[in-house]
């Protein structure tokens, strides 16, 4: 599905299940197709799961000009507004976790619970040759990403999962321009430092296996 956020931004998004909203934010160069149904379906039994392509990636458009983490965070808020969501749980992985941090710092009243996976506060990526970054992303990133998140034993015993991630990357490649703009956004990300409950006391842990309110 497509949704117009205004100012030349149209996001591709999907909604699964019903219940309290849970927004999934994907990482660098990735699309919503990264989230497998094996991951989404159990969540959709208790939550309204919302996944989307970040602006400028695959099915989402973006106007010309630089993109920042702040703009990515504003897109999440605009998406929530269009869908009539006052608040939501937010799960961000990799670069999506960086976006989620900007979201919760800039718009704390819009986030109920925050989940960060395989992410950081700031990072420096390759500044030159985005074409090389794009090729790496399509061919080797799934295996590299998995090595950074799970054990070698898990990779060895889940070859179908690794193959699926590689296929998703090849089937939905990010353009060189999209990689360049995302690289710039990551390089310029504000290093907020760890999100601590003393800074955001309403942000607590969330057990995704339990329905909201239990």
Buried (B, 14 or more C-beta within 10 A) or exposed (E): EEBEBEEEBBBBBBBBBEBBBBBBBBBBBBBBBBBEEEBBEBBBEBBBBBBBBBBBBBBBBBEEEEBBBBBBBBBBBBBBEBBEBEBBBBBBBBBBBBBBBBBBBBBBEBBBBBBBEBBBBBBEBEEEEBEEBBBBBBBEBBBEBBEEEBEEEEBEEEEEBBEBBBEBBEEBBBBBEBBBBBBBBBEBBBEBEEBEEEEBEEBEEBEBEEEBEE
